[in-house]
Amino acid sequence: QVVRYQLNDEGVPFDADCIVHFSGNRVLSFHCSFIHPLNQTVTVSGTGSEYTASMTDAILPRQGDMLSYTLVRQGLISYDEITTEDSKEVQIDNSHVQEVCMWKNFAKWARKIEEESGSAAADTKNGTWWSGGSDEVKEANGIALYSIYTQIVLDALMKSIKLDGEKVKVNGFEES
């Protein structure tokens, strides 16, 4: 469901607040915008998760060998009137440019798919486009499924915009 949005003259959204409801009373909410230049902050918090993750350079990483994100855990003490916060910073290797890593992974997956898949039929109902037991083929199937699910959610959000913010039911997600 898109609860607030702005469209350009061609009908393309450039600012939106979205809510995605999952089974088990789980909710994902996000704000996506081109109004706020150079703001790349992503905050991820899940229902029942111990920490909230925050990254300030999520799309285009800053220059340097290391990136970081912050994990924050909040709690209440003393009759639920005083909040506590525990945070830690996690360092990530940034020595390779994102696009280079993407192409290296793509090449690695393509080689293994060609080696292992042969003429075996795809089982798309179970999220398997390529047969093979290697970690590389499993990763390729996983990223393909992730991409399809992302597109399904984006299509539903665009439909919600066309319906002026109504909730849109999405079928096809398996319980995980």
Secondary structure, DSSP 8 states (H G I E B T S, - for coil): -EEEEEE-TTS-EEEEEEEEEEGGGEEEEEEEESSSTT-B-EEE--TT-S-EEEESBSSS--SSSEEEEEEEEEEEETTTTEEEEEEEEEEEE-SS-HHHHHHHHHHHHHHHHHHHHTT---BGGGTBSS---SHHHHHHHHHHHHHHHHHHHHHHHHHHHHTTT-----------
